[in-house]
Amino acid sequence: MNPTKIEWCDYTWNPIVGCSKKCHDENGKIWCYAYWQAKRMKQKCNKCYNFIPHIHRERLIEPYKKKKPAKIFLCSMGEFFDKKVDPSWQEDILEVIYDNKQHTFISLTKQPQNIPIIDYPKNMWIGVSLNGKYDDISFNSWCRFFDDLKDKVSIRFVSLEPYLNKKYDGFLRYFDWVIVGGLTGHKKFSPPKEWIDEIVKSCDINKKPLFIKDNCNYPIVKRQFPKVIKNGQNNSIRERRFFITNKKMDKPDQKTWNIGP
């Protein structure tokens, strides 16, 4: 578990590394930052280097060592809900999350169609990463998946980062928190101010917390976090297991949803 410069969390924790999705641009170039970061691991772990989904069980102990409450980015170097992740790995990690109620574990996915519809620990937030340009599942489907999680997850959120194309409207009803960010690196891009203005207005009207990252170069500082009930933790996982292995996964629905404001 490592300290991080990511503005909305304190640490990254990577018990699972790798993803089978391989996000790419219109030219077929993989543009996932985690994929390229993993290329530094050739001398340490061959599966990390090749970005093959796998678990590092030696890392499961790490959250127990931090007693001070912290926001922890879960699997910043992989996809917790990847179709090739063994459900038993997820169960073991969820047990750690249950045991460490002092922390908040923040999971960000690009594969919401694989999220089991089960009761998650109250100290686990689940979000979807969208950019508006290279998303390969329809926006209607994204919202449907998160609507199914309404009573299963304490905080559902959306991360528009990098926010490359203004095409999303009426999504706030499905999420409890919004993050907006720009693109760094040699293709640096900051979303136009008017795009963010609209999100700020919608979040204010709907009383949704909004976190705008510094790389947006937005003139107003917005670093809001959702409020949660501190003493609402589920029963201990030792009293009941998740049984993800026996849980049927929902398949994407092809029908068009009405996602108006």
GULO-652988 format. One line per 3 residues: their letters; for each residue z, y, x of N, C-alpha, C. Coordinates in pm, 1 decimal. Example, Ala and Ser with C-alpha at 12.3 -4.5 7.8 and 13.67 -1.06 7.14 Angstrom:
AS = 780.0/-569.0/1319.0/780.0/-450.0/1230.0/780.0/-330.0/1320.0 | 708.0/-225.0/1285.0/714.0/-106.0/1367.0/787.0/3.0/1290.0 $
This chain:
MNP = 0.0/-118.0/86.3/0.0/0.0/0.0/0.0/122.9/89.8 | -96.4/211.9/68.3/-116.5/323.1/160.2/-108.6/458.6/90.3 | -50.6/559.4/157.8/-55.9/695.9/104.7/-202.5/738.6/93.8 $
TKI = -231.3/827.1/0.2/-371.2/864.0/-22.8/-385.7/1013.7/-45.9 | -506.8/1062.4/-22.4/-539.1/1201.8/-50.4/-596.5/1218.7/-191.0 | -612.2/1108.4/-263.5/-658.9/1117.6/-402.0/-556.3/1198.2/-480.6 $
EWC = -600.8/1301.5/-547.5/-509.7/1402.6/-599.7/-422.3/1356.4/-714.6 | -466.3/1256.0/-789.9/-389.3/1217.1/-908.9/-300.3/1094.4/-886.3 | -284.2/1052.9/-763.0/-193.0/941.1/-734.1/-127.0/961.2/-599.0 $
DYT = -25.2/878.3/-572.0/49.3/888.1/-446.5/8.1/781.5/-345.3 | -25.0/662.2/-397.2/-60.7/549.5/-310.2/-179.4/474.1/-368.1 | -248.4/401.9/-283.0/-345.5/302.2/-327.6/-289.3/165.0/-294.0 $
WNP = -314.7/71.1/-381.9/-266.6/-67.2/-363.4/-382.2/-160.9/-395.0 | -417.1/-244.7/-300.1/-536.4/-327.8/-312.7/-506.4/-477.1/-296.0 | -436.7/-536.8/-393.3/-418.1/-682.1/-388.7/-548.8/-756.0/-414.5 $
IVG = -642.5/-690.2/-484.5/-776.8/-744.5/-503.0/-875.6/-647.2/-439.5 | -965.2/-701.2/-359.3/-1071.1/-622.2/-297.1/-1205.0/-683.7/-335.0 | -1304.2/-597.3/-357.5/-1438.7/-646.1/-385.5/-1481.5/-626.5/-529.3 $
CSK = -1612.0/-624.9/-548.9/-1669.7/-605.8/-681.2/-1810.4/-664.4/-680.1 | -1846.7/-730.0/-787.6/-1979.5/-790.9/-796.0/-2083.5/-696.1/-855.3 | -2041.7/-577.9/-900.1/-2130.6/-487.5/-972.1/-2232.3/-418.4/-881.8 $
KCH = -2188.6/-369.5/-763.9/-2276.6/-300.8/-669.2/-2350.1/-183.5/-735.5 | -2276.1/-79.3/-769.2/-2333.9/39.2/-832.9/-2438.0/103.4/-741.0 | -2549.7/142.4/-797.6/-2656.7/199.5/-715.4/-2726.5/313.3/-789.5 $
DEN = -2803.2/392.1/-713.4/-2875.3/504.4/-771.8/-3014.5/461.4/-817.0 | -3097.4/558.6/-855.0/-3230.8/526.8/-907.4/-3322.3/464.8/-802.5 | -3285.7/480.1/-674.4/-3365.8/423.1/-566.5/-3313.8/287.1/-520.3 $
GKI = -3210.4/237.2/-589.0/-3154.7/107.7/-552.9/-3052.1/112.5/-441.7 | -3018.2/232.1/-393.3/-2919.8/245.2/-285.7/-2778.3/235.2/-342.1 | -2698.4/144.3/-285.7/-2559.1/131.4/-328.7/-2483.9/258.9/-292.9 $
WCY = -2416.7/316.6/-390.6/-2349.5/444.2/-366.1/-2199.0/436.0/-390.2 | -2146.0/316.4/-401.9/-2002.4/296.8/-421.2/-1927.3/325.5/-290.8 | -1832.3/419.5/-296.1/-1760.2/455.9/-174.4/-1678.3/338.3/-121.8 $
AYW = -1622.6/256.6/-213.6/-1540.0/143.4/-171.0/-1624.0/39.7/-96.8 | -1746.1/19.3/-141.7/-1837.1/-76.6/-75.4/-1859.3/-36.3/70.0 | -1883.8/90.9/93.0/-1910.6/136.5/230.0/-1782.5/144.0/312.4 $
QAK = -1670.9/175.2/248.5/-1542.6/171.2/319.4/-1512.8/29.9/368.3 | -1546.9/-69.8/286.3/-1519.4/-209.1/320.4/-1597.9/-255.2/442.5 | -1705.9/-187.4/473.6/-1786.5/-224.7/590.0/-1712.6/-201.7/721.8 $
RMK = -1597.5/-135.3/713.3/-1514.6/-115.2/831.7/-1422.0/-234.4/858.8 | -1423.5/-331.9/767.2/-1326.9/-441.7/773.0/-1382.6/-569.3/835.9 | -1496.4/-563.2/902.7/-1560.6/-683.6/953.4/-1469.8/-764.2/1045.6 $
QKC = -1391.2/-696.2/1125.6/-1304.6/-765.5/1220.2/-1173.1/-812.4/1158.2 | -1146.5/-769.4/1034.6/-1019.5/-801.3/969.9/-1033.0/-906.8/860.0 | -1135.7/-894.4/776.9/-1151.7/-986.5/663.2/-1299.7/-992.3/626.5 $
NKC = -1358.1/-1109.1/638.6/-1500.6/-1123.7/611.8/-1533.8/-1100.2/464.3 | -1443.4/-1141.6/374.5/-1468.1/-1120.2/231.1/-1460.6/-972.1/196.0 | -1369.5/-899.4/260.5/-1364.6/-754.7/239.8/-1495.0/-691.7/287.4 $
YNF = -1538.5/-732.7/405.3/-1660.5/-678.1/464.2/-1780.5/-698.0/372.1 | -1789.2/-814.9/309.7/-1900.6/-845.3/220.6/-1874.6/-805.3/75.9 | -1758.3/-746.8/50.7/-1719.1/-693.8/-80.0/-1720.3/-802.2/-187.8 $
IPH = -1679.3/-921.1/-150.1/-1668.7/-1033.3/-242.2/-1531.3/-1028.6/-309.3 | -1522.6/-1028.6/-441.8/-1391.5/-1022.5/-507.6/-1298.7/-1134.3/-460.4 | -1179.8/-1096.2/-412.2/-1081.7/-1193.6/-364.3/-943.5/-1129.3/-366.0 $
IHR = -840.7/-1211.6/-358.5/-703.3/-1160.5/-363.1/-638.4/-1168.9/-225.7 | -555.3/-1067.9/-195.4/-470.2/-1067.6/-76.2/-326.0/-1084.2/-125.2 | -280.7/-1206.7/-129.9/-147.2/-1232.8/-183.9/-36.3/-1172.5/-98.8 $
ERL = -62.5/-1151.5/28.0/39.9/-1093.0/114.1/71.3/-948.9/74.4 | -12.5/-888.5/-8.3/8.6/-750.4/-51.4/88.2/-739.6/-181.7 | 114.6/-850.6/-246.3/185.2/-846.9/-374.2/327.8/-794.5/-360.0 $
IEP = 385.2/-804.8/-242.8/523.2/-762.2/-220.4/535.2/-610.6/-203.3 | 425.5/-543.8/-175.7/430.0/-404.1/-132.9/495.2/-307.8/-233.3 | 466.9/-314.4/-363.8/531.4/-219.5/-456.1/683.4/-232.4/-460.3 $
YKK = 736.0/-350.8/-432.8/880.7/-372.4/-433.8/950.4/-292.3/-323.0 | 876.2/-258.0/-219.4/935.0/-188.0/-104.9/951.1/-39.2/-130.0 | 886.5/12.1/-234.6/894.8/153.4/-267.1/988.5/172.2/-386.3 $
KKP = 1105.1/227.5/-362.4/1203.4/245.4/-469.3/1182.7/376.4/-545.5 | 1130.0/477.7/-477.9/1106.3/606.2/-543.1/986.2/594.8/-635.1 | 997.0/639.7/-761.0/884.2/630.6/-855.0/757.9/695.3/-798.0 $
AKI = 646.2/627.5/-816.9/520.6/675.9/-762.5/405.8/638.1/-855.4 | 298.0/714.8/-846.4/174.1/681.4/-915.6/86.6/603.2/-817.6 | 50.6/481.1/-856.6/-19.8/390.0/-766.9/-156.9/355.7/-824.1 $
FLC = -260.1/383.7/-747.4/-397.4/350.8/-785.8/-419.1/202.5/-758.5 | -435.5/124.8/-865.4/-451.8/-19.6/-853.5/-596.7/-55.6/-820.6 | -616.2/-126.4/-710.2/-748.7/-176.7/-670.1/-850.5/-64.2/-652.2 $
SMG = -816.4/32.5/-568.8/-911.3/139.3/-537.8/-1029.8/87.2/-457.2 | -1011.6/-30.8/-395.8/-1117.6/-91.7/-315.2/-1176.3/-214.9/-384.1 | -1168.7/-217.7/-514.4/-1222.4/-333.3/-586.9/-1219.1/-309.9/-735.9 $
EFF = -1253.9/-413.3/-809.2/-1258.2/-408.5/-955.2/-1162.6/-511.5/-1012.4 | -1050.3/-463.1/-1068.4/-948.5/-552.7/-1123.1/-1004.0/-638.2/-1236.1 | -1099.2/-584.4/-1311.0/-1154.0/-656.2/-1426.4/-1292.8/-715.3/-1398.8 $
DKK = -1322.9/-737.1/-1273.5/-1452.5/-796.0/-1240.3/-1464.5/-936.3/-1300.1 | -1585.1/-971.9/-1341.5/-1607.8/-1103.0/-1404.2/-1581.6/-1218.1/-1307.8 | -1578.8/-1189.9/-1177.8/-1555.0/-1295.7/-1080.4/-1410.5/-1298.6/-1030.5 $
VDP = -1325.5/-1216.3/-1089.8/-1182.8/-1217.7/-1056.0/-1115.1/-1328.7/-1135.0 | -1044.8/-1415.6/-1064.9/-974.2/-1526.4/-1129.5/-862.6/-1471.0/-1218.9 | -855.5/-1510.8/-1346.1/-749.4/-1461.6/-1435.6/-608.7/-1484.0/-1381.7 $
SWQ = -589.5/-1589.0/-1302.4/-456.3/-1613.8/-1245.7/-417.6/-1503.8/-1147.4 | -516.4/-1445.4/-1079.6/-487.4/-1333.1/-990.5/-437.5/-1214.3/-1072.3 | -504.2/-1188.4/-1184.5/-463.1/-1077.6/-1269.7/-321.4/-1098.9/-1321.7 $
EDI = -290.4/-1220.6/-1361.5/-156.3/-1249.4/-1412.8/-49.7/-1225.3/-1306.4 | -76.4/-1266.6/-1182.5/20.5/-1247.0/-1074.6/42.5/-1098.0/-1047.7 | -63.8/-1020.8/-1053.3/-52.5/-876.7/-1028.7/19.6/-808.2/-1144.2 $
LEV = -9.1/-848.5/-1267.4/60.3/-791.1/-1382.0/210.3/-821.7/-1377.6 | 245.4/-934.8/-1322.7/387.0/-967.6/-1306.7/454.3/-869.5/-1212.0 | 385.6/-834.3/-1103.6/439.3/-735.6/-1009.4/455.4/-600.6/-1079.0 $
IYD = 357.6/-563.3/-1159.9/364.0/-436.3/-1232.4/483.1/-435.1/-1328.4 | 503.6/-543.5/-1399.2/619.2/-554.7/-1488.0/750.4/-538.9/-1412.8 | 758.0/-601.8/-1298.1/882.4/-599.9/-1221.3/913.2/-461.7/-1164.7 $
NKQ = 811.1/-380.0/-1142.0/829.9/-249.7/-1077.5/812.3/-137.1/-1179.1 | 907.0/-131.6/-1272.6/900.4/-35.5/-1382.6/915.0/108.5/-1336.6 | 963.9/128.3/-1212.9/980.3/265.2/-1163.6/846.8/329.7/-1130.3 $
HTF = 743.2/247.9/-1111.2/612.3/298.7/-1073.7/516.8/304.3/-1192.0 | 413.8/386.9/-1179.1/302.2/389.3/-1273.3/179.4/337.2/-1200.7 | 118.1/234.1/-1255.4/0.8/172.6/-1193.3/-123.5/215.3/-1271.3 $
ISL = -217.4/276.8/-1201.1/-335.2/335.3/-1263.9/-458.4/253.3/-1226.9 | -520.2/192.3/-1327.9/-637.0/107.5/-1307.0/-761.5/178.1/-1358.5 | -866.4/181.2/-1276.0/-991.3/247.1/-1312.4/-1104.0/144.7/-1303.8 $
TKQ = -1179.4/128.7/-1412.4/-1280.4/22.9/-1417.1/-1418.9/75.6/-1450.5 | -1520.6/3.6/-1405.7/-1657.9/23.6/-1450.2/-1705.5/-97.6/-1530.6 | -1613.7/-188.3/-1560.2/-1649.2/-307.6/-1635.7/-1554.5/-328.2/-1755.2 $
PQN = -1546.3/-230.7/-1845.5/-1451.5/-242.3/-1957.5/-1482.6/-358.8/-2050.6 | -1605.7/-407.6/-2046.0/-1641.7/-521.6/-2131.5/-1566.2/-647.6/-2091.6 | -1505.2/-646.7/-1972.0/-1430.5/-763.7/-1924.3/-1279.6/-751.6/-1945.0 $
IPI = -1233.9/-640.3/-2002.7/-1089.9/-620.2/-2018.3/-1036.4/-710.9/-2129.5 | -944.7/-801.3/-2098.3/-885.1/-884.0/-2204.1/-804.6/-796.1/-2301.1 | -816.1/-822.9/-2428.7/-742.2/-745.1/-2528.3/-605.1/-809.5/-2545.6 $
IDY = -512.2/-770.2/-2459.3/-375.9/-822.3/-2458.9/-279.1/-704.9/-2448.2 | -151.3/-729.7/-2461.9/-50.9/-626.5/-2441.8/-28.0/-608.0/-2292.5 | -48.4/-485.7/-2244.3/-31.2/-456.9/-2101.8/105.0/-392.5/-2076.1 $
PKN = 153.9/-400.9/-1953.6/280.1/-334.6/-1920.6/272.7/-185.4/-1954.7 | 384.0/-130.0/-2001.7/385.7/10.2/-2040.9/363.7/103.9/-1922.9 | 389.5/55.0/-1802.4/371.1/138.8/-1683.5/235.3/115.0/-1618.0 $
MWI = 139.3/64.7/-1697.2/2.9/47.3/-1649.1/-91.7/128.8/-1736.0 | -166.5/219.1/-1672.3/-267.8/298.0/-1741.2/-404.9/239.7/-1708.0 | -493.9/236.8/-1805.5/-627.4/182.1/-1783.0/-731.6/286.2/-1820.1 $
GVS = -824.1/310.6/-1725.9/-927.6/410.2/-1748.5/-1065.4/357.5/-1715.5 | -1165.5/431.1/-1761.1/-1304.8/396.1/-1733.1/-1366.6/507.5/-1649.1 | -1449.1/468.1/-1553.7/-1516.3/562.9/-1465.3/-1659.5/584.1/-1512.8 $
LNG = -1693.9/709.4/-1545.5/-1828.0/744.9/-1592.3/-1881.4/861.6/-1510.3 | -2013.0/867.8/-1493.7/-2071.3/981.4/-1423.0/-2183.9/1048.3/-1501.6 | -2233.3/981.0/-1606.3/-2334.0/1041.9/-1690.9/-2476.8/1024.6/-1643.3 $
KYD = -2495.2/959.4/-1528.2/-2630.4/944.6/-1473.1/-2666.1/800.1/-1446.5 | -2574.0/725.2/-1385.7/-2603.3/587.8/-1346.5/-2523.5/484.1/-1425.3 | -2461.5/525.1/-1536.2/-2384.6/430.9/-1616.8/-2480.4/331.2/-1681.9 $
DIS = -2451.7/200.6/-1666.2/-2545.7/99.1/-1714.0/-2506.0/36.3/-1847.3 | -2398.9/84.8/-1909.3/-2360.2/41.5/-2043.3/-2358.4/165.3/-2132.2 | -2404.4/151.3/-2253.7/-2413.1/267.9/-2341.2/-2276.1/329.6/-2363.7 $
FNS = -2277.1/460.3/-2383.7/-2152.2/532.6/-2407.0/-2082.4/482.1/-2531.6 | -2160.5/444.8/-2634.2/-2101.2/389.3/-2755.2/-2019.5/264.5/-2724.3 | -2072.2/181.1/-2633.3/-2001.3/58.1/-2597.8/-1873.2/87.9/-2521.6 $
WCR = -1879.6/186.8/-2430.1/-1757.6/224.7/-2356.6/-1646.1/258.2/-2455.5 | -1681.6/341.9/-2552.6/-1580.7/386.6/-2649.6/-1529.7/270.9/-2734.5 | -1617.6/178.8/-2770.0/-1574.7/64.9/-2850.3/-1471.5/-18.0/-2777.0 $
FFD = -1497.0/-42.1/-2646.9/-1403.9/-122.7/-2568.0/-1265.8/-57.4/-2564.2 | -1263.2/75.0/-2547.7/-1134.4/142.5/-2536.7/-1069.1/163.4/-2672.1 | -1145.5/166.3/-2777.2/-1087.7/169.6/-2910.1/-1012.1/39.5/-2937.4 $
DLK = -1064.7/-71.6/-2888.2/-998.1/-201.5/-2904.2/-863.4/-205.4/-2831.9 | -846.2/-119.6/-2730.5/-722.6/-118.3/-2651.4/-618.3/-20.6/-2705.5 | -646.6/38.6/-2818.4/-562.9/146.5/-2870.0/-414.8/112.7/-2873.5 $
DKV = -378.2/-4.4/-2921.2/-237.3/-41.1/-2933.7/-192.0/-138.0/-2824.3 | -274.1/-153.1/-2721.3/-245.5/-250.4/-2615.4/-208.5/-184.7/-2482.6 | -249.4/-60.1/-2465.5/-227.6/11.8/-2339.7/-157.5/143.7/-2370.3 $
SIR = -58.7/179.6/-2290.7/16.4/302.4/-2318.1/-68.8/427.1/-2297.0 | -152.7/425.6/-2192.6/-240.6/539.3/-2164.0/-381.8/488.4/-2136.5 | -476.5/535.2/-2216.5/-618.7/508.4/-2192.6/-680.2/639.7/-2143.2 $
FVS = -758.7/632.2/-2036.8/-813.7/756.5/-1985.2/-958.1/739.2/-1939.8 | -1025.6/852.4/-1921.4/-1163.2/853.3/-1873.2/-1170.4/941.7/-1749.6 | -1239.3/892.4/-1648.1/-1260.6/968.5/-1526.1/-1408.6/1002.8/-1516.0 $
LEP = -1441.9/1129.6/-1537.2/-1579.4/1176.9/-1523.9/-1597.0/1222.8/-1379.5 | -1619.6/1126.9/-1291.7/-1625.0/1157.6/-1148.8/-1714.1/1058.3/-1074.4 | -1815.6/1109.9/-1007.8/-1860.0/1249.6/-1015.3/-1930.7/1277.5/-1148.0 $
YLN = -1905.7/1394.3/-1202.4/-1963.6/1432.4/-1331.4/-2103.1/1488.4/-1304.3 | -2204.7/1401.8/-1315.3/-2340.2/1435.4/-1272.0/-2432.8/1479.7/-1384.2 | -2395.8/1452.8/-1507.2/-2486.2/1483.0/-1617.4/-2406.0/1506.1/-1744.4 $
KKY = -2423.3/1621.3/-1804.4/-2349.3/1654.1/-1926.7/-2414.2/1583.4/-2045.5 | -2359.6/1469.1/-2082.6/-2418.2/1392.9/-2193.2/-2313.2/1333.2/-2285.9 | -2184.8/1358.0/-2256.3/-2080.5/1295.1/-2335.6/-2015.0/1395.6/-2429.7 $
DGF = -2012.9/1362.2/-2555.1/-1946.4/1444.1/-2655.9/-1866.8/1353.4/-2749.0 | -1758.9/1406.1/-2802.7/-1682.4/1333.2/-2902.4/-1606.5/1213.2/-2850.2 | -1571.4/1212.6/-2719.8/-1505.2/1094.5/-2663.8/-1353.4/1104.1/-2665.4 $
LRY = -1298.6/1222.1/-2693.1/-1155.1/1241.0/-2675.5/-1070.5/1155.5/-2768.3 | -1124.0/1117.6/-2883.8/-1044.8/1037.7/-2977.6/-1009.4/901.6/-2919.3 | -1081.9/857.1/-2816.3/-1061.1/724.2/-2760.7/-974.8/724.9/-2634.1 $
FDW = -936.9/844.5/-2587.0/-867.1/852.7/-2459.9/-747.2/946.6/-2468.6 | -648.3/921.2/-2383.1/-525.2/999.9/-2380.7/-519.9/1097.6/-2263.8 | -616.4/1087.0/-2172.9/-614.8/1167.7/-2050.1/-757.4/1177.1/-1998.3 $
VIV = -792.3/1291.3/-1939.2/-926.5/1312.1/-1884.7/-915.9/1362.3/-1741.2 | -995.7/1302.5/-1653.1/-1008.9/1348.3/-1515.1/-1153.2/1392.1/-1493.9 | -1172.1/1505.5/-1428.4/-1306.9/1553.2/-1396.4/-1314.9/1581.1/-1247.7 $
GGL = -1422.8/1534.3/-1185.0/-1439.9/1554.8/-1042.0/-1585.5/1572.8/-1004.2 | -1608.0/1623.1/-882.8/-1742.6/1642.8/-832.2/-1780.8/1531.9/-734.9 | -1892.3/1550.0/-668.4/-1943.4/1453.1/-571.6/-1926.9/1510.7/-432.5 $
TGH = -1869.6/1432.7/-343.3/-1851.9/1476.4/-205.2/-1954.8/1407.3/-114.8 | -1952.7/1439.9/13.0/-2048.0/1379.1/105.6/-2173.9/1463.0/121.0 | -2279.3/1402.4/176.6/-2401.0/1478.2/205.8/-2476.7/1518.9/79.8 $
KKF = -2447.5/1454.9/-33.5/-2508.3/1493.4/-161.2/-2407.7/1568.4/-247.9 | -2329.9/1651.6/-184.9/-2222.1/1723.6/-252.3/-2270.6/1793.0/-378.7 | -2192.1/1776.9/-486.7/-2227.7/1836.6/-615.5/-2101.2/1871.1/-692.0 $
SPP = -2094.7/1993.7/-739.1/-1984.8/2035.7/-826.5/-2040.7/2060.5/-965.8 | -1978.8/2003.6/-1069.5/-2029.2/2023.6/-1205.8/-2033.1/2172.8/-1238.6 | -2138.4/2219.2/-1306.2/-2144.1/2359.9/-1346.9/-2022.0/2401.1/-1427.3 $
KEW = -1980.5/2523.0/-1409.0/-1859.6/2573.0/-1474.4/-1866.5/2556.6/-1626.3 | -1985.8/2578.5/-1687.2/-1995.7/2570.5/-1833.4/-1972.2/2428.7/-1884.5 | -2006.5/2327.0/-1803.3/-1977.4/2188.4/-1843.4/-1827.0/2168.7/-1855.2 $
IDE = -1755.8/2214.5/-1752.6/-1610.8/2195.7/-1749.6/-1544.1/2284.3/-1853.7 | -1600.5/2403.3/-1876.9/-1546.5/2491.9/-1980.2/-1537.8/2418.9/-2114.4 | -1642.6/2342.2/-2147.3/-1645.4/2270.8/-2274.6/-1537.3/2163.9/-2281.6 $
IVK = -1515.9/2094.6/-2169.4/-1412.2/1991.4/-2165.9/-1274.4/2054.8/-2177.3 | -1253.8/2165.9/-2106.8/-1125.9/2236.7/-2113.4/-1097.0/2279.0/-2257.5 | -1196.3/2333.9/-2323.7/-1179.0/2378.4/-2462.6/-1145.5/2261.3/-2554.4 $
SCD = -1219.9/2149.9/-2538.3/-1196.2/2033.1/-2623.6/-1057.7/1973.7/-2599.5 | -1017.0/1966.3/-2473.2/-884.3/1911.5/-2441.7/-773.9/2000.4/-2495.7 | -791.6/2131.3/-2487.6/-691.3/2223.6/-2540.6/-678.7/2208.9/-2692.6 $
INK = -792.5/2199.6/-2761.2/-791.7/2187.0/-2906.9/-726.7/2055.9/-2950.8 | -758.6/1948.7/-2877.9/-708.3/1816.2/-2914.0/-577.1/1780.2/-2845.0 | -522.1/1876.2/-2768.6/-394.5/1857.9/-2698.5/-397.3/1734.3/-2608.1 $
KPL = -504.8/1723.3/-2530.8/-519.3/1614.1/-2435.6/-500.1/1668.2/-2293.5 | -418.5/1602.0/-2211.8/-400.7/1647.6/-2074.3/-530.1/1633.1/-1994.3 | -553.9/1727.7/-1905.6/-677.1/1732.6/-1827.0/-643.8/1755.4/-1680.5 $
FIK = -707.3/1676.0/-1594.6/-689.4/1690.6/-1450.2/-825.1/1723.7/-1388.5 | -837.7/1845.5/-1335.3/-961.8/1887.0/-1270.5/-941.7/1882.1/-1119.5 | -1021.2/1802.4/-1051.4/-1007.1/1787.6/-907.4/-1058.5/1911.5/-834.5 $
DNC = -1007.1/1932.3/-714.2/-1043.0/2050.4/-636.0/-1192.1/2058.4/-605.4 | -1256.6/1939.9/-593.6/-1398.1/1942.3/-555.6/-1489.8/1993.0/-667.2 | -1433.2/2025.7/-783.1/-1511.4/2088.3/-890.1/-1528.3/2239.0/-866.4 $
NYP = -1440.5/2293.2/-779.3/-1442.8/2437.8/-751.8/-1427.3/2520.4/-879.8 | -1348.3/2468.6/-970.5/-1325.1/2538.6/-1097.1/-1220.4/2648.0/-1074.1 | -1240.6/2766.7/-1131.8/-1150.5/2879.3/-1102.2/-1009.6/2866.4/-1158.5 $
IVK = -989.8/2777.0/-1255.9/-857.7/2760.0/-1315.6/-800.2/2625.8/-1272.4 | -674.5/2625.7/-1230.0/-609.5/2501.4/-1188.3/-560.8/2425.3/-1311.4 | -608.0/2301.2/-1325.8/-564.8/2213.0/-1435.1/-528.5/2079.1/-1373.0 $
RQF = -399.1/2051.7/-1362.6/-353.8/1925.5/-1304.8/-250.3/1863.0/-1396.9 | -294.3/1829.2/-1514.4/-203.9/1778.1/-1616.6/-203.5/1625.1/-1617.7 | -87.5/1570.9/-1650.6/-71.5/1425.9/-1663.2/-21.7/1394.4/-1804.3 $
PKV = -54.4/1276.4/-1854.2/-5.0/1237.9/-1987.6/144.9/1213.4/-1986.2 | 208.3/1238.4/-2098.9/350.1/1210.9/-2113.0/368.8/1070.5/-2169.2 | 461.9/997.6/-2113.6/485.5/860.4/-2158.6/632.6/842.2/-2192.5 $
IKN = 661.1/741.3/-2275.6/798.7/705.8/-2309.7/855.9/621.5/-2196.5 | 959.3/669.6/-2132.3/1011.7/601.9/-2013.7/1078.5/469.0/-2043.9 | 1144.4/458.1/-2155.5/1223.7/337.4/-2181.3/1157.6/242.8/-2280.6 $
GQN = 1025.7/241.9/-2283.7/956.4/158.8/-2379.8/892.3/35.0/-2319.6 | 948.7/-16.6/-2209.9/886.8/-129.1/-2140.0/883.5/-254.9/-2225.7 | 776.1/-332.3/-2210.8/763.1/-459.0/-2281.6/867.9/-558.0/-2231.1 $
NSI = 877.0/-671.8/-2297.1/963.8/-777.8/-2248.7/922.9/-820.5/-2109.1 | 1017.2/-872.3/-2034.1/985.2/-919.7/-1900.3/878.6/-1027.2/-1905.2 | 790.6/-1023.6/-1807.1/685.6/-1125.7/-1802.5/745.9/-1264.0/-1779.3 $
RER = 867.1/-1267.1/-1729.2/931.3/-1398.6/-1710.0/964.4/-1462.4/-1845.2 | 972.1/-1378.3/-1950.4/998.0/-1430.8/-2084.1/869.1/-1476.0/-2152.5 | 758.8/-1419.8/-2111.0/629.8/-1462.6/-2165.6/519.1/-1427.2/-2067.6 $
RFF = 422.4/-1516.3/-2050.9/308.7/-1491.5/-1963.6/195.2/-1428.0/-2044.4 | 96.0/-1377.3/-1974.6/-14.5/-1309.9/-2042.2/-116.7/-1406.4/-2101.0 | -131.5/-1518.4/-2039.0/-230.1/-1617.2/-2083.5/-371.3/-1558.5/-2091.3 $
ITN = -404.8/-1480.8/-1990.0/-539.4/-1425.1/-1982.6/-642.2/-1537.1/-1977.6 | -606.6/-1645.1/-1911.2/-698.9/-1757.2/-1893.8/-749.3/-1808.8/-2028.2 | -664.9/-1805.8/-2130.4/-701.8/-1860.1/-2260.3/-748.1/-1753.1/-2358.9 $
KKM = -759.0/-1631.3/-2307.9/-796.5/-1520.7/-2396.5/-947.1/-1503.2/-2396.8 | -1007.3/-1496.7/-2514.2/-1150.7/-1478.1/-2522.5/-1187.4/-1334.4/-2487.3 | -1291.1/-1319.2/-2406.9/-1339.0/-1187.6/-2369.6/-1438.1/-1137.3/-2474.6 $
DKP = -1425.1/-1011.1/-2514.2/-1521.4/-954.5/-2607.8/-1654.0/-929.5/-2538.3 | -1762.1/-953.7/-2607.5/-1893.6/-925.2/-2554.4/-1940.7/-789.6/-2605.9 | -2024.1/-717.9/-2526.0/-2071.9/-586.8/-2570.7/-2141.2/-594.2/-2706.1 $
DQK = -2111.8/-496.5/-2788.7/-2170.9/-490.0/-2921.0/-2295.1/-401.9/-2915.3 | -2404.8/-447.9/-2969.3/-2530.2/-373.9/-2960.8/-2542.3/-266.9/-3068.9 | -2452.3/-271.2/-3167.8/-2464.7/-173.7/-3274.7/-2426.4/-33.9/-3227.2 $
TWN = -2479.5/64.9/-3292.5/-2451.8/204.8/-3256.3/-2326.5/251.5/-3328.7 | -2235.8/307.2/-3253.2/-2112.2/357.1/-3312.8/-2124.6/507.5/-3338.0 | -2058.9/551.5/-3441.3/-2050.8/695.4/-3466.9/-1932.8/749.9/-3389.3 $
IGP = -1961.1/829.1/-3286.0/-1853.9/878.6/-3200.6/-1847.0/1030.1/-3205.6 | -1866.4/1083.1/-3324.0/-1860.3/1227.7/-3340.5/-1722.6/1281.6/-3309.6 | -1708.5/1409.5/-3300.8/-1579.5/1470.9/-3263.6/-1468.2/1440.4/-3363.7 $
